[in-house]
Amino acid sequence: MMKTLTLCAISAAMLALAGCNRTDDGSTVGQKIDNAVSRTETGAADASRAVKDKTATVAQSVNDATITASVNADLAKDPELSALRINVDTHDGRVALYGSAPSEDAKMRAEKLAMGEKGVVSVDNKLAVEKR
């Protein structure tokens, strides 16, 4: 695909330059073609890097959303922890827990549940223990 784009760009540049055959800047047609090819290759490489970067960003966002959903599901299964009272935020595999837990033990259990999920790098447990 990339070679086809490059060849098309080179062909277009050659036709355009051959048709006008100007030497206003003192460069030959061959030099102009070389410059056009170089710019095309640079542009193609830049576009390829941009696509790879965007793909990685989307993949990380999907991974973070999967982690958040999994942690929420685990919290909902625990009889003392409420997924409605605990907010789970995930960014680059780092999970932050906000809200409240009924006891210190439940707070620590929430952290362990989050840390046990695949892809979790760290857990920032900001849960407040409810006063009874």
C-alpha positions in Angstrom: 0.0 0.0 0.0 2.7 2.4 1.0 4.8 1.5 -2.1 1.8 2.1 -4.3 1.2 5.5 -2.8 4.9 6.4 -3.2 5.0 5.3 -6.8 1.8 7.2 -7.7 3.3 10.3 -6.1 6.6 9.9 -7.9 4.8 9.4 -11.2 2.6 12.5 -10.7 5.7 14.5 -9.8 7.6 13.3 -12.9 4.7 14.1 -15.2 4.2 17.6 -13.7 7.9 18.4 -13.9 8.5 16.9 -17.3 5.5 19.0 -18.7 6.9 22.3 -17.5 10.6 21.7 -17.5 11.3 24.9 -15.8 14.7 25.6 -14.2 13.8 28.9 -12.4 15.6 27.9 -9.3 18.6 26.5 -11.1 17.7 22.8 -10.4 17.4 20.2 -13.1 14.2 18.2 -13.7 16.0 15.2 -12.1 16.8 17.2 -9.0 13.2 18.4 -8.8 12.0 14.8 -9.0 14.4 13.7 -6.3 13.1 16.5 -4.1 9.5 15.5 -4.8 10.2 11.9 -4.0 12.0 12.9 -0.8 9.0 15.0 0.4 6.6 12.3 -0.5 8.5 9.7 1.4 8.8 12.0 4.4 5.1 12.7 4.3 4.3 9.0 4.0 6.5 8.2 7.0 4.9 11.0 9.1 1.4 9.7 8.2 2.4 6.2 9.2 3.7 7.4 12.6 0.5 9.3 13.2 -1.7 6.3 12.4 0.4 4.1 14.7 0.2 6.7 17.5 -3.6 7.0 17.2 -4.0 3.2 17.1 -2.0 2.9 20.4 -4.1 5.6 22.0 -7.4 4.0 21.0 -6.1 0.6 22.2 -5.1 2.0 25.6 -8.5 3.7 26.0 -10.3 0.4 25.3 -8.0 -1.3 27.8 -8.8 1.3 30.4 -12.5 1.0 29.8 -12.3 -2.8 30.1 -10.4 -2.5 33.4 -13.0 -0.1 34.8 -15.8 -2.3 33.8 -14.2 -5.4 35.4 -13.4 -3.6 38.6 -17.0 -2.4 38.8 -18.3 -5.9 38.2 -16.1 -7.3 41.0 -17.2 -4.6 43.4 -20.9 -5.4 42.6 -20.3 -9.0 43.6 -19.0 -8.1 47.0 -21.8 -8.0 49.6 -20.2 -5.1 51.5 -19.0 -3.0 48.7 -21.3 -1.0 46.4 -20.4 -0.3 42.9 -22.9 2.6 43.2 -20.9 4.2 46.1 -17.5 3.6 44.5 -16.3 5.5 41.5 -13.6 3.7 39.5 -11.4 5.8 37.2 -8.7 4.2 35.0 -6.0 5.9 33.0 -3.0 4.1 31.4 -3.7 1.1 33.6 -3.7 3.1 36.9 -6.9 2.7 38.8 -8.2 5.3 41.2 -11.0 4.4 43.7 -13.2 7.3 45.0 -16.3 7.1 47.3 -16.9 5.2 50.5 -16.5 1.8 52.0 -18.3 0.5 55.1 -15.1 -0.5 56.9 -11.3 -0.4 56.7 -11.4 -4.2 55.8 -13.9 -3.5 52.9 -11.7 -0.6 51.7 -8.6 -2.9 51.5 -10.7 -5.6 49.8 -11.7 -3.1 47.1 -8.1 -2.2 46.5 -7.2 -5.9 46.2 -10.0 -6.5 43.8 -8.8 -3.7 41.6 -5.2 -4.8 41.7 -6.2 -8.3 40.7 -7.5 -7.2 37.3 -5.4 -7.9 34.2 -3.7 -4.8 33.0 -3.8 -2.8 36.3 -0.5 -1.1 37.0 -1.3 0.5 40.3 -4.3 1.4 42.5 -4.8 4.7 44.2 -7.3 3.9 47.0 -9.0 7.2 48.0 -12.1 5.5 49.6 -13.3 7.0 52.8 -14.4 4.7 55.6 -18.0 5.4 56.6 -18.5 6.4 60.2 -21.1 4.4 62.1 
